[in-house]
Amino acid sequence: MKIDDLRTQVGLKVRRIFYQVIEIVFAVILLLITLAIVAGVLQLFYKLTLLLVHPAAAGRYQAMITDILTLFIMIELSRSLVEYFNTHRLRLTFIADAAIVFVLREVMIHLFEHRLPITDIYAYSALLFVLSALRTAAVLVYHQERRLQYELGELPGAAGAAAPPRSRERGGTAVAAQEE
């Protein structure tokens, strides 16, 4: 019996160390992403001043658009990490959002450059459809889990003090109020 208790204690210590290391790694990643966002915004302001000084440089607009779209991806990734610190879970919706923004970035860049063959348009369309379906399914599962937790009394204030989280309809798709 003592060996089982020792194994349990060692297992708990190992888990605690694991979760502490994960939190440190995610904190460092979040710090690096935040620094990259700040550097990207500063670079955008610098490029904007160059455009104001030399307005004939039309080629610089494409680089600015690419940088702006890249910043959107970085912001979505940082939202995912911030959510991890709040719930200690990676939310699939934020990761899917970042992937959707990334695919849209690629499509917009290629369309802007006028070099997007029809086969790539079909491939991007299929990928966007799958990512959107994945995100929608993740939102629906999240709401079912929340409603079940509420009904079982596992949520704070679930003893009848607060109503379960509701979704609102937008364009025929249920969108979580917390997902926005």
C-alpha positions as CSV (number, residue, x, y, z in Angstrom):
1,M,0.0,0.0,0.0
2,K,2.9,2.4,0.7
3,I,4.3,1.8,-2.7
4,D,1.0,2.9,-4.3
5,D,0.9,6.1,-2.2
6,L,4.5,6.8,-3.2
7,R,3.7,6.3,-6.9
8,T,0.7,8.6,-6.5
9,Q,2.8,11.3,-4.8
10,V,5.5,11.1,-7.4
11,G,2.9,11.2,-10.2
12,L,1.4,14.3,-8.7
13,K,4.7,16.0,-8.4
14,V,5.6,15.1,-12.0
15,R,2.3,16.5,-13.2
16,R,2.7,19.7,-11.2
17,I,6.2,20.2,-12.7
18,F,4.9,19.5,-16.2
19,Y,2.1,22.1,-15.9
20,Q,4.5,24.7,-14.5
21,V,6.9,24.1,-17.4
22,I,4.0,24.4,-19.9
23,E,2.9,27.6,-18.3
24,I,6.4,29.1,-18.5
25,V,6.8,28.0,-22.1
26,F,3.4,29.5,-23.1
27,A,4.3,32.7,-21.2
28,V,7.5,33.0,-23.1
29,I,5.7,32.3,-26.4
30,L,3.1,34.9,-25.5
31,L,5.8,37.5,-24.7
32,L,7.5,36.8,-28.0
33,I,4.3,37.1,-30.0
34,T,3.5,40.4,-28.2
35,L,7.0,41.7,-29.0
36,A,6.5,40.7,-32.6
37,I,3.1,42.5,-32.8
38,V,4.7,45.7,-31.3
39,A,7.6,45.4,-33.8
40,G,5.2,44.8,-36.6
41,V,3.1,47.8,-35.8
42,L,6.2,50.0,-35.6
43,Q,7.4,48.6,-38.9
44,L,4.0,49.5,-40.4
45,F,4.3,53.1,-39.2
46,Y,7.7,53.3,-40.7
47,K,6.5,51.9,-44.1
48,L,3.6,54.4,-44.0
49,T,6.0,57.3,-43.5
50,L,8.0,56.0,-46.5
51,L,4.7,55.9,-48.6
52,L,3.9,59.4,-47.6
53,V,7.4,60.6,-48.6
54,H,7.5,58.6,-51.8
55,P,3.9,58.1,-53.0
56,A,4.9,56.7,-56.3
57,A,6.1,53.5,-54.8
58,A,3.1,51.3,-55.5
59,G,5.0,48.1,-54.8
60,R,5.2,49.0,-51.1
61,Y,1.4,48.7,-50.7
62,Q,1.6,45.0,-51.3
63,A,4.2,44.6,-48.6
64,M,2.1,46.7,-46.2
65,I,-1.0,44.6,-46.9
66,T,0.9,41.4,-46.3
67,D,2.3,42.8,-43.0
68,I,-1.1,43.9,-41.8
69,L,-2.6,40.4,-42.5
70,T,0.3,38.8,-40.8
71,L,-0.4,40.9,-37.7
72,F,-4.0,39.7,-37.7
73,I,-2.6,36.1,-37.5
74,M,-0.3,37.0,-34.6
75,I,-3.2,38.6,-32.8
76,E,-5.3,35.5,-33.2
77,L,-2.5,33.3,-31.9
78,S,-2.0,35.5,-28.9
79,R,-5.8,35.3,-28.1
80,S,-5.4,31.5,-28.0
81,L,-2.5,31.7,-25.5
82,V,-4.3,34.3,-23.3
83,E,-7.3,32.0,-23.2
84,Y,-5.0,29.2,-22.1
85,F,-3.9,31.2,-19.1
86,N,-7.5,31.9,-18.2
87,T,-8.9,28.3,-18.6
88,H,-5.7,26.1,-18.8
89,R,-7.1,24.7,-22.1
90,L,-6.4,25.5,-25.6
91,R,-9.6,26.5,-27.3
92,L,-10.0,25.1,-30.8
93,T,-12.0,28.1,-31.9
94,F,-9.1,30.5,-31.5
95,I,-6.8,28.1,-33.3
96,A,-9.3,27.6,-36.1
97,D,-9.7,31.4,-36.3
98,A,-6.0,31.9,-36.8
99,A,-5.9,29.2,-39.5
100,I,-8.9,30.8,-41.3
101,V,-7.2,34.2,-41.1
102,F,-3.9,32.6,-42.5
103,V,-5.7,31.0,-45.4
104,L,-7.6,34.3,-46.2
105,R,-4.2,36.1,-46.0
106,E,-2.8,33.8,-48.6
107,V,-5.8,34.1,-50.9
108,M,-5.8,37.9,-50.6
109,I,-2.1,38.2,-51.3
110,H,-2.3,35.9,-54.4
111,L,-5.4,37.7,-55.6
112,F,-3.7,41.1,-55.2
113,E,-0.7,39.8,-57.2
114,H,-3.0,38.4,-59.9
115,R,-1.4,34.9,-59.7
116,L,-4.1,32.6,-58.3
117,P,-4.9,29.7,-60.6
118,I,-8.4,28.2,-60.6
119,T,-7.2,25.0,-59.0
120,D,-5.8,26.9,-56.1
121,I,-9.0,28.8,-55.7
122,Y,-10.9,25.4,-55.4
123,A,-8.3,24.1,-52.9
124,Y,-8.4,27.2,-50.7
125,S,-12.2,27.2,-50.9
126,A,-12.3,23.5,-49.7
127,L,-9.8,24.3,-46.9
128,L,-11.8,27.3,-45.8
129,F,-15.0,25.2,-45.8
130,V,-13.4,22.5,-43.6
131,L,-11.9,25.0,-41.2
132,S,-15.2,26.9,-40.9
133,A,-17.1,23.6,-40.3
134,L,-14.5,22.7,-37.6
135,R,-14.9,26.0,-35.9
136,T,-18.7,25.8,-36.0
137,A,-18.6,22.3,-34.5
138,A,-16.2,23.5,-31.8
139,V,-18.5,26.3,-30.8
140,L,-21.5,23.9,-30.7
141,V,-19.6,21.4,-28.6
142,Y,-18.4,24.1,-26.3
143,H,-22.0,25.3,-25.7
144,Q,-23.2,21.8,-25.1
145,E,-20.4,21.3,-22.5
146,R,-21.2,24.6,-20.8
147,R,-24.9,23.8,-20.7
148,L,-24.2,20.3,-19.3
149,Q,-21.9,21.8,-16.7
150,Y,-24.5,24.3,-15.7
151,E,-27.2,21.7,-15.4
152,L,-24.9,19.5,-13.2
153,G,-24.1,22.5,-11.1
154,E,-20.4,22.5,-11.9
155,L,-20.2,26.1,-13.0
156,P,-19.8,29.0,-10.6
157,G,-23.2,30.5,-9.8
158,A,-24.9,27.5,-11.3
159,A,-27.2,27.0,-8.3
160,G,-29.8,29.0,-10.1
161,A,-28.3,32.4,-9.6
162,A,-27.4,32.9,-13.3
163,A,-28.7,31.6,-16.5
164,P,-26.6,29.3,-18.7
165,P,-24.6,31.0,-21.4
166,R,-26.8,31.7,-24.5
167,S,-25.8,31.9,-28.1
168,R,-27.2,34.5,-30.4
169,E,-28.1,33.9,-34.0
170,R,-26.0,35.5,-36.7
171,G,-26.5,34.7,-40.3
172,G,-28.2,31.4,-39.5
173,T,-25.2,30.1,-37.4
174,A,-25.2,30.0,-33.6
175,V,-22.3,32.2,-32.4
176,A,-21.3,32.2,-28.8
177,A,-21.4,35.6,-27.1
178,Q,-18.0,34.7,-25.5
179,E,-16.5,33.7,-28.8
180,E,-16.6,37.2,-30.3
